[in-house]
């Protein structure tokens, strides 16, 4: 067994195939001239999910991040393998409540900052029960 196969995820996506690998049939026996320029379709799993075992979908509830372009009802793609970095939008549990906020850390403490003036910034030093569930990598919303 190859070491790369042993430590990799079971899902490999469709990146291992190119459009040239997909055969096309024509009743006349000749391929169409446009077949040379044909591209394969866009696979959203390949485009949006970098680490499938560590990624989940989350539906946003509320308007705390509306100024960041994340609205009520949006589908968030959250990756648990992305490191927690200053300025990233995260999904976190704070004292049993699920929150989507921007993470900010300075020398002495860390904060969860909403992107809506109606909500207050949360100082994490005041809370003992804080868990990060992942970093938001994409927000999908209907126009």
C-alpha positions in Angstrom: 0.0 0.0 0.0 1.3 3.4 -1.0 1.9 5.8 1.9 0.1 8.6 0.1 -3.0 6.5 -0.3 -2.9 5.4 3.3 -3.0 9.0 4.8 -5.2 10.6 2.2 -9.0 11.2 2.3 -11.3 8.6 0.7 -12.8 11.3 -1.6 -10.4 12.4 -4.4 -12.8 14.6 -6.4 -12.7 14.6 -10.1 -9.4 16.4 -10.5 -7.7 13.2 -11.6 -9.7 13.3 -14.9 -9.4 15.9 -17.5 -12.0 16.7 -20.2 -9.7 15.0 -22.7 -10.1 11.7 -20.8 -13.9 11.8 -21.4 -14.6 10.2 -24.8 -17.3 11.7 -27.0 -19.3 9.7 -29.5 -20.7 10.8 -32.9 -23.0 8.8 -35.1 -21.1 9.7 -38.2 -17.8 8.4 -36.8 -16.1 11.8 -36.9 -15.8 14.0 -33.8 -17.1 17.5 -33.9 -14.7 20.4 -34.3 -15.9 22.0 -31.1 -14.8 18.9 -29.1 -11.2 20.2 -29.3 -12.2 23.3 -27.3 -14.7 21.6 -24.9 -14.0 22.0 -21.2 -15.4 20.0 -18.3 -18.0 21.5 -16.0 -17.3 23.2 -12.8 -17.3 20.9 -9.7 -18.2 23.0 -6.7 -16.6 20.4 -4.4 -13.3 21.0 -6.1 -13.7 24.8 -6.2 -14.9 25.4 -2.7 -13.8 22.6 -0.4 -10.1 22.1 0.1 -10.2 19.6 3.0 -13.4 17.6 2.8 -13.1 15.6 6.1 -12.7 18.9 8.0 -15.4 20.9 6.2 -19.0 21.4 7.0 -21.9 23.6 5.9 -23.6 25.9 8.3 -26.7 28.1 7.7 -26.4 31.6 9.1 -29.1 32.8 11.4 -29.2 36.5 12.3 -27.7 39.7 10.9 -24.6 40.1 13.1 -22.3 39.8 10.1 -24.3 41.7 7.4 -21.7 44.4 6.9 -19.2 41.6 6.0 -21.6 40.3 3.3 -23.0 37.4 5.4 -26.7 37.6 5.6 -29.5 35.7 7.4 -30.1 32.4 5.5 -26.7 32.3 3.8 -24.9 28.9 3.6 -21.4 29.2 5.1 -18.7 26.7 4.2 -16.6 26.2 7.4 -13.2 24.5 7.4 -12.0 23.2 10.8 -8.4 22.7 9.4 -7.8 26.3 8.7 -5.8 28.0 11.5 -7.3 30.6 13.7 -5.8 33.9 12.5 -6.5 37.5 13.4 -9.2 39.0 11.2 -10.8 35.7 10.1 -14.6 35.1 10.4 -15.2 32.1 12.6 -18.0 29.9 13.9 -17.6 29.6 17.7 -19.5 28.4 20.8 -19.5 30.8 23.6 -21.2 29.6 26.8 -23.4 27.3 24.8 -24.4 29.9 22.2 -23.3 29.4 18.6 -21.9 32.6 17.1 -20.4 33.8 13.8 -18.1 36.7 14.4 -14.7 38.1 13.3 -11.8 37.1 15.5 -9.4 39.7 16.7 -6.5 39.2 19.1 -4.1 41.7 20.6 -1.4 41.3 23.2 -3.5 40.9 26.2 -6.9 39.5 25.1 -9.1 38.2 22.2 -12.4 39.6 20.9 -15.3 38.5 18.8 -16.3 41.5 16.6 -19.7 41.6 14.9 -20.1 43.3 11.5 -23.3 45.1 12.6 -23.5 48.2 14.8 -26.5 46.8 16.7 -24.3 44.2 18.4 -21.5 44.6 20.9 -17.9 43.4 20.7 -17.4 40.4 23.0 -14.2 40.2 25.1 -13.3 36.6 25.4 -11.4 37.2 28.7 -14.8 37.5 30.4 -15.9 34.0 29.4 -14.5 30.6 30.3 -16.4 28.4 27.9 -15.2 29.2 24.4 -14.6 26.8 21.5 -13.8 27.5 17.9 -15.7 25.3 15.5 -13.9 26.5 12.4 -13.1 29.3 10.0 -15.6 30.5 7.4 -14.0 30.1 4.0 -17.0 30.9 1.8 -20.5 32.4 2.1 -23.1 31.4 -0.4 -26.2 33.6 -0.7 -29.0 34.0 -3.1 -29.1 37.3 -5.0 
